[in-house]
Amino acid sequence: MMADCCNDKACEIDALRSRQSATLRIVLAINAVMFVVELTAGLIGHSVSLVADSLDMLGDALVYGFSLYVVARGATMKARAALLKGIIMAGFGLFVLGQVIYRIVYPQLPVYETIGAIGLLALAANGACFYLLWRHRADDINMSSVWLCSRNDIIANISVLFAAVGVWLAHSGWPDIVVGLALAALFLRSAEHVLRESVKELRTL
């Protein structure tokens, strides 16, 4: 009779939820650790792009926590969680905009070695998360929004590396500021997408 379980829809759903939960726990831990590492390095190295990327890591850790909470819950709860994720993304985007303005008013030359080294480490960490989340990207709105966050992280990490090269070549903090501004725009655009999709989902439930 146990062999018949794998042919049962409920069994398949339980197995899927179990795989989703395991993946979310791993990527949550990775992002939580990288938030601390990047924030510390960003503050020490006077880099707005690293601070922005660290906030992205924190946002992702919160997103993965919410996603883990709603894995075994219904479509309504998943849509509400996605709505909350969108609000968090928007909040971090606005915070980074504030950091950009601060760096323009009070300029400091970032340490490009720190930006480059930590940027590479963050890229490796997010590459691992992206690989783990790839197979879950189309499971439901919950996992789809999680995968979108992971995809944005890769773009953000590559941008941070460009900032390091720009600061090194120009001996100016402007490349770092420009990347920070671009990351803020990315956060806000992603937030708009997630909010729109979650509202659409809630209206159909």
N, C-alpha and C positions, 0 to 999 in steps of 0.2 A: 504494500500500500504506500510505503514511503516513496517508492519510485514514481508513483503517480503524482506526487506533490509537484514535481517539476513541470508537469503538464497543466497544473492548475494556475489560473490567473492570479489568485491571491498570493500564491507562493512566489510567483515571478515578481509581483509588486514588493513583497517583503524583501526579496533578495536584492532588488534594485535599491530600495531604501537603505539597506545595510551597506551596500557599496558606496552609495552617496554619502552616508554618515562617516564612513571610514576615510574617504577622500577629503571631506570637509574638515575633519579633525587635523589631518596632516597639513593642509594648506593654511589653516588657522594658526597653527603653531609656527610655521615658517614666517608668516606675515607678522605675527606678534613679536618675534625675535628681531626681525629686520626693521621693524618700526623703531625699536630702541636703538639699534645700531645706527640707522640712518639719521635719526633725529639728533643723536649725540654728535655724530660726525658733521652734520649740517650746521649745528650751532657753533661748534668749535672751528669749523672751516669757513664760517660766514657765507654759506651757500644757500640761497633761497630755493634753488632747484632740488637740493638734497632734502631740505625741510619739507618742500612740497611733496617729494616722493615718499618721505617718511609718513606724512599724513595720509597719503594714498594707501600705504601699508596698514596704518591703523584703521582707516576706513574699511579696507578689505577684511581685516581681522574681525571687525564688528559685523560686516556683511556675512562672512562665513559663519559667525556665531548665530546670527539670525537665521541663516539658511539651515544650519544644523538643527535649530529649534523647530523649524516648520517642516522638515523632511517627511515626518510621519503624519502630518496634519493635512487638512483638506485644501481645496483650491482657493477658497476665500482667504484663509490664513496666509497662504503662500503669496497671494496677490497683495495682501496688506503688508507683508514683510518686504516685498519688492518696492512698494510705495515708500516704506521707511528707508530702504536702501537709497532710493532716489533723493530723498530729502537729505540724507547724510552726505551723499556725493555733492549736492548743491552747497551744503554748508562748508565743506572743505574747499570747494572751488572759490567761494567768497573769502575764506580765510587766507588762501594763497594770494588772492588779489591784494589783500591788505598787506601781506608780507612784501609783495612786489613794490607797492607804493612806499613802504617803509625803507626799502633798500634804495629806492630812487632818491628819497629825501635825505637819507643817511647812508651814503655809499661806503662800502668796504670791499677791498679786493679779496675775492674768495681764494682758498687754497686749492688749486687745480689738481694737485696730486691726490688730495683727499676725495675730491669729487669723482675723479676717475677710478680710484681703487674701490670706493664704496659703491659706485655706479656699476662696476663689473660684478661685484658680489651680489648686488640686488638683481641684476639681470639674470645671473645664474639661479638665484632663488626663485624668481618669478618664472623662469623657463621651466623649472621643475613643477611649479604649480600649474602652469599652462598645460603641460604634458599630462598631469594627473586629471585635470578637469575636462580635457578634450572630448573624451567619450561620453561625458554627461551633458554636453552643451545643448542638446536638443531634448533632454528628458522632460522638462516642464519649465514654467516661467521662473521658478525658483533657481534651478540650476543654470538656466539660460542667462539670467542676470549675473550670477556668480562668474560664469565663463566670460561674460563681457568685461567684468572688472579685471579678470586675469589678462585678457587681451590688451586692455588699456595699459596695464602695468608694463608689458613688454615695450610698448610705444614710449611710455614715460622713461623707462630705464635707458633706452637708446638715446632719447633726448638729453638725458643727464650726461651721458658720455660726450655728446656733441658740445654741451656746455663746458665740460672740462677742457676739451680741445680748443674751444673758442676763447676761454679765459687765458689759456696758455699762449695762444698765438697773439691775442690782442692786448694782453696785460691789462685787461679791463674787466669790470664786473658785469658789463652789459650783456654779454652772451648768457650768463647765468640768469640775469633778470628776464631776458627774452624767453628763455626756456621755462622759467617759472610761470611767466604769463601764459605761455602756450599750454602748460599743464593745467593751469586754472581753467582755461577755455575748454580743454578736453574733459575735465571733471564736470563742468557745467553742461556740456553737450551730452555726455553720457547720462547725467542726471535727468535731463529733459527727456531722453529716450526711455529710460526706465520708468519715469513718472507717467509718461504717456501710455506705455504698454500696460502698466499696472492699473491705471484708471480704466483703461479699455477692458481689461480682464474683470475688474470689479463690477463694471456695468453689465457684463454678460452673465454674472452669477446670480 
